[in-house]
Structures are given as structure tokens and as C-alpha cells.
Amino acid sequence: MSGTLPHFLQEPDDAYIVKSNPIKLRCRARPALQIFFKCNGEWVHQNQHTSLEHTELGTGLKIREVTINVSRQQVEDFHGPEDYWCLCVAWSHLGTSKSRKATVRIAYLRKNFEQEPQGMEVPINGMIVLHCRPPEGVPAAEVEWLKNEELVSSLEDINIDTRADHNLIINEARLSDSGNYTCLASNIVARRRSATATVIVFVNGGWSSWTDWSECNVRCGRGVQKRTRTCTNPAPLNGGAFCEGMSVQKSTCNSPCPVDGGWAEWTMWSVCSSECERQRTRECTDPEPKHGGRLCDGAALDTDNCTGDLCIQDRKLLHDVKVPQADMESNNDVALYSGLAAGVVTVVVLVIAVMLYRRNQSEYGVDVIDSSALTGGFQSFSFKSARQGNPLLMNSSMQPDLTMSRTYTSPICFPDSMEKELIPEPALFDPLPDLKVKVHSSFMVSLGVSERAEYHAKAPSQTFPRGVVQEIGGGGGTLGGRGKSQLTPVQPTLVSSMTTGKRPLRTSGVFGHGGGRLVVPNAGVSLLVPHGAIEEDTTWELYMSITQQVSSALSDEGQEILLSPEVTYGPPGLTLSCPVALTIAHCADVSSEDWNIKLKRQTQDNNWEEVMTVEEESTSCYCLLDTQCCHLLVERPGCYALVGEALTQAAGKRLRLAVFGNMEPNFLNYSIRVYCVDDMPHAFQEVVSVERGRGGRLLEEPKTLLFRANSFSLQVSIQDIPQFLWSIKPFTTCQEFSFSQVWASSQSPLQCAFSLERYSPAANQLSCKISVRQVKGHEQILQVYTTVAESEKDTVPFFTQSDCTITSQTGSRAFRIPLSIRQRICATFDTANAKGKDWQLLAQKLHIDRNLGYFACQTSPSAVILSLWEAQHQERGDLDSLASALEEIGKVQSKHSTSVDTLDRISKTIPSGDSTTNCSSEELDSNHT
């Protein structure tokens, strides 16, 4: 065996030098007399070898093992065409043998990944591919994937593949695959982590099936039915798109009206029977009762003695009885005709007497209402001020006064006659002193007033000043009188959140049987208490407040927005005999049917319940939605608010835009601030309060912008700045509000500011444009042209106008229609006639012809209709519409009456135009702020 060539039992392996640690190369052969290493073609010195030798027991052959160390320095110093290498050469008696070459390399791993995974959003069931190219290294790095710091294994999940070029592939994304993914590269030297890639698996919303169509919202006639669907099949998750399309579908419907049965004509009398009777019948077929209509009243069978009760005892018929006297029949005929003639004469005399009596003593309910009543009971009222024109925007040398903006035309307050110098015209709320009005009208005659009646009016009672509550009107309980007082009288108060933080705007007043009106100044909110709503000899302290806190009236689904302030009226224990009219401003664009608007009320446990939608019919509440405000007829005190859900992207709400400015303390920079608030008076007042504290000035008439529900943002930019006079910092000329900020901005105004710097103090003129536009929507331009004031003497004083102090009116002064005429209108229209209920015709002519079922449930439908008309026309004294309606009714019901010409002549004498009961023009301007 000693004559064989050496056989290597262990050859040197490839090795990597980590950092500065040397590596060992080892060879072992048998039989071997000597073993030496040869590196890079050169023999390694014998002193660098470490040898071990022993004899194999079975064969007696010598086994030799040799080890050398290779240092980092040796490898770095080698500069050859290939890597540093070593091999072993072993000798025996027969010859030599060589081992394989072993390479020695310095190990490393660079820090930066050649490609890191990127975050992505993937729809459910989509494919996720995360790419990763590890850093360069020796030996090559191995790649692993971590999800949320836990190792991802393709062996445990067949949906995951990590074998393709270090990439992570998820074939079908699941919700559970959302997470933070990290690529982990490592070799014998180091371990590197890539940047974390966030993967979001989202779900786009899908519509559920449509619900069944709801029942028609009216019991009789043309109505609306709807069906709904929800975006829950599936619901959008992780930022998935919301369902496109409408969640509510509406359709017109027709409910068959009940038809009461009616009797047909009687049949002919039957032949006399042996019982001396004849019969006739009728059927309930003209018309037949349908759809729950009532059956005919009365009997279907009628019997009559056909012999005139002259049957003889043996029951023979009358014509069988022999009457020998022929003249007896003629005598009977004469008596019969004489009686008929006397009856006809009597009826004619009675008719003539009734007609004469009606002509001289006619009651209001007999004659038809005449629009001439408005000349005797309706009187116009206006204020004249010494100031001419609109001083809101002054010339270039004067700054506009913030208090002079005529932004809103909603009811602001009532006139304080003690503080304002007024030139009264014929007053709506009180007649002129010692005025005599002669009435020669068929209408006033029908009211029970003689043709020569004269109205003698006393001097007008003064509107009570602050701190004094005066009851006006007949029958009302007065403070300090014999009436019963529910609460201790308190002077009207007004707490403004503009100066005291987010406390409610609040006002109060004491009301009695005469009713009245309560107004929150500068807020577009008022309460009309009709005459008689409060019991006689009783007074209540009523209050109204506007909540300024974050609204809780919105549903948890997040699709509703607040369209009006949250308005509370009370006290909670208030008892009323008829509804009150609550007017609330709103910001919705109601010109189209793209909204689902609801009225909500706060319950005792501070939750909110839906009272009604504005398109539904309800007998518990009435809602009349105008373009800028909503008129509610309610009986229960509480907190009310309008909320809306956009049914389509065409739904919009109004924004009020205003631009203010003032010079900064350094007298070089001029600050321009642009505000966007919901187009409601109370919201704009918060802006005015803030600017009052800053010393800001209104630079342009506030304007309105329609903001659509199309999910696009609102951009505000400043343009046309004089380049050689003023400068602005780069990249600040355009600012943007997100859609969600604007769409749900009812709680606080949105503001953006631009700071302009003038090159010279001599530049005291500033002109520019402010563009406010919704992306893919409407745009509004605010033109700024102002003179910059450098010193206090150059400024125009602010807020020089005094605020209105009267927030309530009681009794007859609070109403357009005089009480006597109102009562007679109600007495006439609440009475049924052959054509049905007259109050329905009154509602139709006043364009209040929806949800008539609500008025039908009232004790006096006409009174409630007139209260709604009063609330609807409180901004302007539009008496013409009521006069025209009464005139039309007179023409309809008196086609053959000679009073039609009289109605036409009288209607021409009714004062036309606005007869406002608000503040004077000066007072109105000042209180807009």
C-alpha cells in the first residue's frame, strides 16, 4: 500500500476573510510523506505550515494533515488576474498529488440597496409585486421578507412567492395582506434592511340591492315614493372609492282617493199591492263606494200607501169603492191647486225678505272677501334716513366702514323709535295719529261695518325701549296686571358669541295672549307667536338661542352636513294652542332636487331624532323651504336644525366670500385676509367679530359662491398686483382648501392671508383681484381697490353706528295683518261651503299648497296659513300678494256679483312696494356687522 500515490482525505475549501480575521486552509492526505501549500503559484514557506502526522490503524499508512493561515493583508497585497488561491501538493514513495484550488476573498456587504420596495395601494384580489435588489456583497446576499417585523414564508402560504429574483409576489391580495413590508438582505458580514413599503389593500364600495318602493307619501292624489340603497356591498375600506350614483330614487305616485257612495235615482213606483202599498228602490251606484269610501246613508227601499190612507175595512182597493158624487173629485182638485199656489207665494216672499236683509245686514261669512280690506286694515310703513346711497365702498381716499355692509336682507331687528329719527309713512304696525279712514267697500260692509263707518286711530304707542316689556293687543296678560304670570319678567337679553367666545347667541322676551315676534339680530332667525297661541291672562318668557358648538346633529355615517344653525326656542314647559312659526336661515342650493334635506330635533337625552324630510307630508310639523331660509310650523319647544345629504355631485351649498385688510405695524406690509363661510348671517358675524378686533376693513362687497359636492378643492389666489409698487413672496399667491374642509365648514370660517410689501412708503394705492374658485366648478372675483392709511389720522373710524336694541315685539305691532281682519278671514275660510273648504283655496292662492293634511288637522287652518304667510313675508311688507290672492278668490266665487269691479278699483289703491319693519337704512347697515 505504501507504493500508492497520495490520496487527499480533505482538500482546502474556498474561504472569506471577515473584517481582519485570518482564515485557515487545511489539507489531509494518505499515504503522505510531505504536504506543502502553494499559493498564487508560489510555495508557502515551510515555517508557515502546521503539520500533524499519525498512522492509520487498519492499514498502517501514514496520514498527514497540514494547515496554513491566510491574512487579509496577504489577500489585499495580491494583484493578479484572478482571486487569491491556494492548493496542496502531497508526496509519497510513488509520486505527488495536487488538491483543488481554494480561493480566498475578502467578504463585504454594501449599505445601499440597488432597488428598494415601494409602497402601493392594490384593490382586493389584485396582484402585489414588491421588487428588491439587495446591496452588492461578497458572498452574494440572501434576501428575506418581513411583514410587520415578522418573517414571511412562502412555504406556509401558497399565495405568496418569494423565489423570483428576490421579489415578493402575492398573487391575489387579501385584506390581511395590508401591512408594512421590509426587504432583509444578509451575508456572513452584515445584515441590511430596506426602507419599509406600506401596502394597502383597499375595497371599492358597491351598492346594495334597492329596497322596495316606499308607500306613497300622500293618502290621496299625486305624491312621491322612494327607494334607497346603501354603499355596503361591500362597504368601502382602506380608502376605497365610494359608490357612484344616487342612494335615493324618487318616483311620482298616485294614490286613489276614497270615493263615497251616492244613491242612484229611485225606480218607478210598483203597482199597489193587496195591502194598499206601493214600493220603489234605489241602489248605491252613483257612484259606487271605492277605495274605502263611505256607503250611502239612508234606506234603499221606500214604501207608500197608494190610496192616501183611504183603504176600506175589507182591504179592497180605492178604485173599487164606488163614489156616486162626481163633483166630489172636482172639489178635491180645486183644494189641491189652491194649496200649491199659496205655498209658492210664501216661498217667493221669504226669498225677497232674505235678500233685502242680507243687503242691509250682511255678515262677513256671507259676502266674499274683498281685497279692499287691505285699505282699511293694512297700512304700509317705511323709514327714511338723511344718508343717501350706499356708502359701503368709499372712494379711493377713504376706507370702507365695515359696519356699512348690506350683506343680508334677513330680519335684523326692530326699530327703536327712541333712538332713531324716522319719517313715518302710513305705518304697517300702528296707524297714523288722528288718522281717519273712510271705507265705502262692499268688503267692509261684509265685515259688519256700516257703509259710513270711520276708523278713528289714536296716536301710535311707542316701541318699548330696552329693559321694558309692554304687552300690546287685546286680551293679552300684562306684567303687573291681574293676569297669571308663569315666569318672573326679565328684560330682553342678547348674548353674543362674537365677544364672549363660543357661547350661544341668545335673545328673549315676554309674550302674552296677543302674541308677537322674537328675533335674533344679525342671524336670520326669528320666532312668530300667533295671536291666541298663549292662553288669556297668561304670560311666558320665551327665548331663542343659536348653538355655536360642534354639531352633534349629524349621523355617524358621515354623509350629512349641517345646513343651518342649531336653533333652540323655549322654555321646555311652554304650552301653546296653535303652532308657532320658526324661521331659520340655511345655505343649501335648493334650485334642484339634488339634496335630501331633513329636519332634526334634539331629544331630552341630547340625541337627535328625525322629524321629517322637507319633501314628505307630515301632520306633526310643516316645513316651507325658501331659497335662503326655512319656515317651520312647530308646537313643541326644543332645538331644531336642518341637515342635508347630497344625492348627486350637482348638489351645492352657498359660500359667503369676504376680503378684509389692514396695514401691519411696520407700515410697509399690508395684510389681506379672505374668508369663506357658509352663506348664513350668524356665520358671517363671527368673521366680523374677528376683524373688528384686528382693526380690519372690508375691501369689497361680500359675494356668494356656489360650492358643488363634486369632491374638488377650493382655490384662493391673488392676481394683478402692481409689480413696481407692491411685492409678494413667491409661491404664496395661491392657497387651497380641501373639499372636506369646505364641505363641512359650518362650525368655523375658513381663512387665508396674503402679505404684500410695498417698495416705498409713498405707494398708498393698492389694487388687485382675489379669485376664489372651485376646481371644475364656479369662480368668483373680489376686486380690491383701496387707499393705504399710514397714520391714525388717515383712517376712517370703524363701527360708528349703534346696534339695534329691540329684539322682540308684542301684540298687534308684530303682525302685518290687523287682528280684526285676520279673525274675519279665518271665520270665512274655515267655514265649509258647497265647493269644499275655502281655506284650501286660500292656501292655493298664497302658494302654500303642499302638505294640506297638516292644516286640515288644525283647529283653524286659515289662521295657521296666515301665520306661515306672515313668517314668509317678514323681510318685506309685501301686502300686494295677499291683496291679489283675496281679489282672485273674490272673482272665482263671485262671477255674477257686481262687486268685482269694486274689487278691481280697490286693489289699485293698495300701497305697493316694500314696507319693512326692520331697522332704518343706517341701522340696517351697521347691524350687518
HELIX and SHEET records of a PDB file:
HELIX    1   1 GLN A   46  GLN A   48  5                                   3    
HELIX    2   2 ARG A   72  ASP A   77  1                                   6    
HELIX    3   3 LEU A  175  ASP A  177  5                                   3    
HELIX    4   4 LEU A  318  ASP A  320  5                                   3    
HELIX    5   5 ASP A  327  GLN A  361  1                                  35    
HELIX    6   6 ALA A  373  GLY A  377  1                                   5    
HELIX    7   7 LEU A  402  MET A  404  5                                   3    
HELIX    8   8 SER A  442  SER A  446  1                                   5    
HELIX    9   9 SER A  497  THR A  500  1                                   4    
HELIX   10  10 PRO A  681  ARG A  694  1                                  14    
HELIX   11  11 PHE A  739  TRP A  743  1                                   5    
HELIX   12  12 GLU A  792  ASP A  794  5                                   3    
HELIX   13  13 GLY A  811  ALA A  814  5                                   4    
HELIX   14  14 LEU A  819  PHE A  829  1                                  11    
HELIX   15  15 ASP A  838  LYS A  845  1                                   8    
HELIX   16  16 LEU A  852  ALA A  856  1                                   5    
HELIX   17  17 PRO A  861  GLN A  872  1                                  12    
HELIX   18  18 LEU A  879  GLN A  893  1                                  15    
HELIX   19  19 SER A  899  LYS A  908  1                                  10    
HELIX   20  20 SER A  921  ASN A  927  1                                   7    
SHEET    1   A 4 HIS A   7  GLN A  10  0                                        
SHEET    2   A 4 ILE A  23  ARG A  30 -1                                        
SHEET    3   A 4 LYS A  62  VAL A  70 -1                                        
SHEET    4   A 4 THR A  50  THR A  55 -1                                        
SHEET    1   B 5 ALA A  15  VAL A  18  0                                        
SHEET    2   B 5 ALA A 102  LEU A 109  1                                        
SHEET    3   B 5 TYR A  84  TRP A  91 -1                                        
SHEET    4   B 5 GLN A  34  CYS A  39 -1                                        
SHEET    5   B 5 GLU A  42  TRP A  43 -1                                        
SHEET    1   C 3 ALA A  15  VAL A  18  0                                        
SHEET    2   C 3 ALA A 102  LEU A 109  1                                        
SHEET    3   C 3 GLY A 137  VAL A 138 -1                                        
SHEET    1   D 4 ALA A  15  VAL A  18  0                                        
SHEET    2   D 4 ALA A 102  LEU A 109  1                                        
SHEET    3   D 4 TYR A  84  TRP A  91 -1                                        
SHEET    4   D 4 THR A  96  LYS A  98 -1                                        
SHEET    1   E 5 MET A 120  PRO A 123  0                                        
SHEET    2   E 5 ALA A 197  PHE A 202  1                                        
SHEET    3   E 5 GLY A 179  SER A 186 -1                                        
SHEET    4   E 5 GLU A 142  LYS A 147 -1                                        
SHEET    5   E 5 GLU A 150  LEU A 151 -1                                        
SHEET    1   F 4 MET A 120  PRO A 123  0                                        
SHEET    2   F 4 ALA A 197  PHE A 202  1                                        
SHEET    3   F 4 GLY A 179  SER A 186 -1                                        
SHEET    4   F 4 ARG A 191  ARG A 193 -1                                        
SHEET    1   G 3 ILE A 128  LEU A 130  0                                        
SHEET    2   G 3 LEU A 168  ILE A 170 -1                                        
SHEET    3   G 3 ILE A 160  ASP A 161 -1                                        
SHEET    1   H 2 GLY A 221  THR A 228  0                                        
SHEET    2   H 2 VAL A 248  SER A 255 -1                                        
SHEET    1   I 2 GLU A 277  THR A 281  0                                        
SHEET    2   I 2 LEU A 301  ASN A 305 -1                                        
SHEET    1   J 2 LYS A 436  LYS A 438  0                                        
SHEET    2   J 2 GLU A 454  HIS A 456 -1                                        
SHEET    1   K 4 LYS A 484  SER A 485  0                                        
SHEET    2   K 4 THR A 538  THR A 547  1                                        
SHEET    3   K 4 LEU A 505  PHE A 511 -1                                        
SHEET    4   K 4 LEU A 494  VAL A 495 -1                                        
SHEET    1   L 5 LYS A 484  SER A 485  0                                        
SHEET    2   L 5 THR A 538  THR A 547  1                                        
SHEET    3   L 5 GLU A 566  GLY A 570 -1                                        
SHEET    4   L 5 GLY A 638  ALA A 646 -1                                        
SHEET    5   L 5 GLU A 560  LEU A 562 -1                                        
SHEET    1   M 6 LYS A 484  SER A 485  0                                        
SHEET    2   M 6 THR A 538  THR A 547  1                                        
SHEET    3   M 6 GLU A 566  GLY A 570 -1                                        
SHEET    4   M 6 GLY A 638  ALA A 646 -1                                        
SHEET    5   M 6 TRP A 595  GLN A 602 -1                                        
SHEET    6   M 6 TRP A 608  THR A 613 -1                                        
SHEET    1   N 6 TYR A 622  LEU A 625  0                                        
SHEET    2   N 6 CYS A 629  VAL A 634 -1                                        
SHEET    3   N 6 VAL A 580  ALA A 585 -1                                        
SHEET    4   N 6 VAL A 525  VAL A 529 -1                                        
SHEET    5   N 6 GLY A 516  VAL A 520 -1                                        
SHEET    6   N 6 SER A 808  THR A 810 -1                                        
SHEET    1   O 5 ARG A 697  LEU A 698  0                                        
SHEET    2   O 5 GLY A 652  MET A 663 -1                                        
SHEET    3   O 5 ASN A 669  ASP A 678 -1                                        
SHEET    4   O 5 LEU A 750  ARG A 758 -1                                        
SHEET    5   O 5 TRP A 726  ILE A 728 -1                                        
SHEET    1   P 3 ARG A 697  LEU A 698  0                                        
SHEET    2   P 3 GLY A 652  MET A 663 -1                                        
SHEET    3   P 3 LYS A 703  ARG A 708 -1                                        
SHEET    1   Q 4 CYS A 734  PHE A 737  0                                        
SHEET    2   Q 4 LEU A 714  GLN A 719 -1                                        
SHEET    3   Q 4 GLN A 765  GLN A 774 -1                                        
SHEET    4   Q 4 GLU A 779  THR A 787 -1                                        
SHEET    1   R 2 ALA A 832  ASN A 833  0                                        
SHEET    2   R 2 GLY A 836  LYS A 837 -1                                        
END                                                                             
